[in-house]
């Protein structure tokens, strides 16, 4: 049985850089919370930080799941697209890895 990884390996000429899933999750969470229309992150099982799970396939493909609550008065599909773009951009730019997908789950609507 294979061990569940808790970090991403970035192979460089000088050696390996390991970035924890928690660090990636924190970056994703902050990016999602900065999107207009996002009220908060939803609590989910298996999250590395509240509302965020980070997955790494056996061939090294990274995907991120973000669970959000959206404020009333915002178009849910547009907020979700904006979260996808913000999270992908933040993680790609900060960690230096390519994120294959950002899946957004709208867990509910928050009344202001």
C-alpha positions as CSV (number, residue, x, y, z in Angstrom):
1,X,0.0,0.0,0.0
2,X,1.5,3.4,-1.0
3,X,2.0,6.2,1.6
4,X,-0.2,9.3,1.3
5,X,2.0,12.2,0.4
6,X,1.6,15.5,2.3
7,X,3.8,17.6,0.1
8,X,4.6,18.5,-3.5
9,X,8.1,17.8,-4.8
10,X,9.6,20.3,-7.1
11,X,12.7,18.9,-8.7
12,X,15.4,21.4,-9.4
13,X,19.0,21.0,-10.6
14,X,20.3,21.8,-7.1
15,X,18.0,19.3,-5.4
16,X,14.4,18.9,-4.4
17,X,12.1,21.5,-2.9
18,X,9.2,20.2,-0.9
19,X,6.1,22.4,-0.4
20,X,3.5,21.1,2.1
21,X,-0.1,20.7,1.1
22,X,-0.9,23.0,4.0
23,X,1.1,25.8,2.5
24,X,-0.5,25.3,-0.9
25,X,-3.9,25.2,0.8
26,X,-3.2,28.4,2.6
27,X,-2.3,30.2,-0.6
28,X,-5.4,28.8,-2.3
29,X,-7.7,29.8,0.7
30,X,-6.4,33.4,0.7
31,X,-6.8,33.7,-3.0
32,X,-10.4,32.4,-2.9
33,X,-11.3,34.7,0.0
34,X,-10.1,37.7,-1.9
35,X,-12.6,37.1,-4.7
36,X,-15.6,39.5,-4.5
37,X,-18.7,37.5,-3.7
38,X,-17.0,34.9,-1.6
39,X,-18.4,35.0,1.9
40,X,-16.2,32.3,3.5
41,X,-14.8,28.8,3.0
42,X,-16.9,25.8,3.9
43,X,-15.8,23.1,6.3
44,X,-15.2,19.8,4.5
45,X,-13.6,16.5,5.5
46,X,-10.1,15.8,4.2
47,X,-9.3,19.5,4.0
48,X,-5.7,20.6,4.5
49,X,-7.0,24.0,5.6
50,X,-10.6,25.0,6.0
51,X,-12.4,24.6,2.7
52,X,-9.4,23.5,0.6
53,X,-8.2,20.0,-0.4
54,X,-5.0,19.5,-2.4
55,X,-4.6,16.3,-4.5
56,X,-1.6,15.0,-6.2
57,X,-1.9,12.2,-8.7
58,X,0.6,9.3,-9.0
59,X,2.0,11.0,-12.1
60,X,2.5,14.4,-10.3
61,X,-0.6,16.3,-11.5
62,X,-1.9,18.8,-8.9
63,X,-5.5,19.6,-8.5
64,X,-7.2,21.8,-5.8
65,X,-10.8,21.6,-4.5
66,X,-12.2,24.8,-3.0
67,X,-15.5,24.8,-1.1
68,X,-17.0,28.3,-0.7
69,X,-20.1,30.1,0.5
70,X,-21.2,32.9,-1.9
71,X,-22.9,36.2,-0.8
72,X,-26.4,36.7,-2.1
73,X,-26.7,39.1,-5.0
74,X,-23.7,37.6,-6.8
75,X,-23.8,35.4,-9.8
76,X,-22.7,32.0,-8.5
77,X,-21.1,30.8,-11.8
78,X,-19.1,34.0,-12.2
79,X,-17.9,33.9,-8.6
80,X,-16.8,30.3,-9.1
81,X,-15.0,31.1,-12.3
82,X,-13.2,34.0,-10.6
83,X,-12.2,31.7,-7.7
84,X,-10.8,29.2,-10.2
85,X,-8.7,31.8,-11.9
86,X,-7.5,33.4,-8.6
87,X,-6.5,30.2,-7.0
88,X,-4.7,28.8,-10.1
89,X,-2.9,32.1,-10.6
90,X,-1.9,32.4,-6.9
91,X,-0.6,28.8,-6.6
92,X,1.1,28.8,-10.0
93,X,2.8,32.1,-9.3
94,X,3.7,31.6,-5.7
95,X,4.7,27.9,-5.6
96,X,6.0,27.6,-9.1
97,X,4.0,24.5,-10.1
98,X,1.3,24.1,-12.7
99,X,-2.1,23.4,-11.2
100,X,-4.0,21.1,-13.6
101,X,-7.4,22.0,-12.2
102,X,-9.2,24.0,-9.6
103,X,-12.6,22.6,-8.7
104,X,-15.0,24.9,-7.0
105,X,-17.9,23.7,-4.9
106,X,-20.5,26.2,-3.8
107,X,-21.6,24.8,-0.4
108,X,-24.2,27.5,0.2
109,X,-25.3,31.1,0.0
110,X,-24.6,33.5,2.8
111,X,-27.1,36.3,3.5
112,X,-25.5,39.6,4.2
